[in-house]
Structure formats: C-alpha cells, structure tokens
Amino acid sequence: MLPVQNLFAAFERVTEHWSPKIVGRVNNQLLKVAKVKGELVWHAHQDEDELFYIVRGRMRIEFEDHVVELAEGDFLTVPKGVRHNPVAEEECWILLIEPESTRHTGDETTPLTRSLAEQYA
C-alpha cells in the first residue's frame, strides 16, 4: 500500500524561514516545502533548474534584468545558471521541486544556507 501524504501537514515540520524540508521524491527530483519571509541571497544553480510553486501567500523573485511577482497557485521554473534572489515581504509557503544535487544557495554561503542533510531532518 502506498502512503498518502498531506502537503499542508508537511508544512508543520517547517519551523524556520528559509529552511526547506524534503517531503518526497519523484525520480531524481526532490519535493521540498519551505516557509519564507524576508530575503534569501542572490545565487544561481549552475546545473539545475528549480521550480517554485506558491502554496500560500505571495513572493517575488528578483532577476538581474526583471522581477517576477508570484501569488498563491502560481509557479515558476528558474532555469539553471540564472542568478535570482527570492524575497517575501510576509510569510509565504512554497513547494520546491529540484534535483537532489541542487545546493540550497548555489555557490553562496550565508547563515541561511542549509545542507542537504539538514533538509532531510
């Protein structure tokens, strides 16, 4: 029997902003939930695309030449190699879909950076 999971219940595991938690896997893609508020850091993922799906709230993703505003139900794929900076004025719940090899903040390291092991916790 396959276990059913609840996306909203998965967000209960998230206790810190910008600290994603892995809740599932589809082939080599990880499904991560995160609560975000404030600004993460300008970064890029050189070898991986990253999908942001907005479950609750609003956020924007800043790019070097434009800004994309996202609301509940919206999703956006950031192509590999594209520098971006996620920002949420108020708490926002997001689902991320990205390969396991994706480093949380790319080549940037900040106090908000989480290792893959921390994301499995």
PEHUZI-V643341 format. One record per residue. N is the residue number from 0. RES is the residue in three letters. PSI is psi in degrees with one decimal (* if undefined). BURIAL is # if it has 24 or more other ideal C-beta (glycine too) atoms within 12 Angstrom, else .. D_LAST is the distance of its C-alpha to the last C-alpha in whole Angstrom. Layout:
{{N	RES	PSI	BURIAL	D_LAST} {N	RES	PSI	BURIAL	D_LAST}}
This chain:
{{0	MET	133.9	.	25} {1	LEU	135.3	.	22} {2	PRO	138.2	.	19} {3	VAL	137.7	.	20} {4	GLN	156.4	.	17} {5	ASN	122.2	.	18} {6	LEU	-42.0	.	17} {7	PHE	-37.6	.	18} {8	ALA	-33.1	.	16} {9	ALA	-32.6	#	12} {10	PHE	-19.1	#	13} {11	GLU	-23.9	.	13} {12	ARG	-16.7	#	9} {13	VAL	114.8	#	10} {14	THR	-9.8	.	12} {15	GLU	143.7	.	12} {16	HIS	144.9	#	15} {17	TRP	24.4	#	14} {18	SER	81.5	#	10} {19	PRO	150.2	#	10} {20	LYS	130.9	#	7} {21	ILE	125.4	#	8} {22	VAL	-5.9	#	10} {23	GLY	176.9	.	13} {24	ARG	139.5	.	15} {25	VAL	108.0	.	19} {26	ASN	-121.9	.	20} {27	ASN	14.2	.	19} {28	GLN	134.7	.	17} {29	LEU	142.4	#	14} {30	LEU	123.4	#	14} {31	LYS	141.0	#	12} {32	VAL	145.4	#	12} {33	ALA	148.1	#	13} {34	LYS	129.5	#	15} {35	VAL	146.3	#	18} {36	LYS	134.9	#	21} {37	GLY	-150.0	.	23} {38	GLU	139.3	.	23} {39	LEU	-95.3	#	20} {40	VAL	149.0	#	22} {41	TRP	127.8	.	25} {42	HIS	171.5	#	24} {43	ALA	156.6	#	24} {44	HIS	107.0	#	22} {45	GLN	-30.5	.	25} {46	ASP	3.4	.	25} {47	GLU	139.0	#	22} {48	ASP	158.5	.	23} {49	GLU	124.6	#	21} {50	LEU	128.7	#	21} {51	PHE	123.8	#	21} {52	TYR	126.4	#	22} {53	ILE	114.3	#	22} {54	VAL	-42.1	#	21} {55	ARG	135.1	#	23} {56	GLY	-158.2	#	25} {57	ARG	153.0	#	26} {58	MET	168.4	#	25} {59	ARG	153.2	#	27} {60	ILE	118.1	#	26} {61	GLU	135.1	#	29} {62	PHE	167.9	.	30} {63	GLU	-28.4	.	33} {64	ASP	1.6	.	36} {65	HIS	173.9	.	35} {66	VAL	139.3	.	32} {67	VAL	126.0	#	31} {68	GLU	132.2	.	30} {69	LEU	137.8	#	28} {70	ALA	173.8	.	28} {71	GLU	131.4	.	26} {72	GLY	-15.3	.	27} {73	ASP	150.8	.	27} {74	PHE	155.7	.	25} {75	LEU	134.1	#	26} {76	THR	122.0	.	25} {77	VAL	116.9	#	25} {78	PRO	152.4	.	27} {79	LYS	144.0	.	26} {80	GLY	-5.2	.	28} {81	VAL	120.9	#	28} {82	ARG	135.7	#	27} {83	HIS	161.5	#	26} {84	ASN	106.5	#	25} {85	PRO	137.7	#	23} {86	VAL	136.2	#	24} {87	ALA	121.0	#	24} {88	GLU	-39.8	.	26} {89	GLU	165.5	.	25} {90	GLU	135.3	.	21} {91	CYS	138.8	#	21} {92	TRP	128.4	#	18} {93	ILE	151.1	#	18} {94	LEU	126.8	#	17} {95	LEU	139.7	#	16} {96	ILE	119.3	#	17} {97	GLU	156.7	#	17} {98	PRO	153.6	#	18} {99	GLU	-27.8	#	15} {100	SER	-8.0	.	17} {101	THR	121.6	#	17} {102	ARG	135.7	#	16} {103	HIS	-52.2	#	14} {104	THR	36.2	#	18} {105	GLY	-132.2	#	20} {106	ASP	0.2	.	22} {107	GLU	144.4	.	22} {108	THR	124.7	.	20} {109	THR	173.6	.	19} {110	PRO	-19.0	.	17} {111	LEU	-12.8	#	15} {112	THR	132.3	.	14} {113	ARG	135.5	#	11} {114	SER	166.1	.	10} {115	LEU	-39.5	.	9} {116	ALA	-40.7	.	7} {117	GLU	-30.6	.	5} {118	GLN	-24.7	#	5} {119	TYR	-19.3	.	4} {120	ALA	*	.	0}}
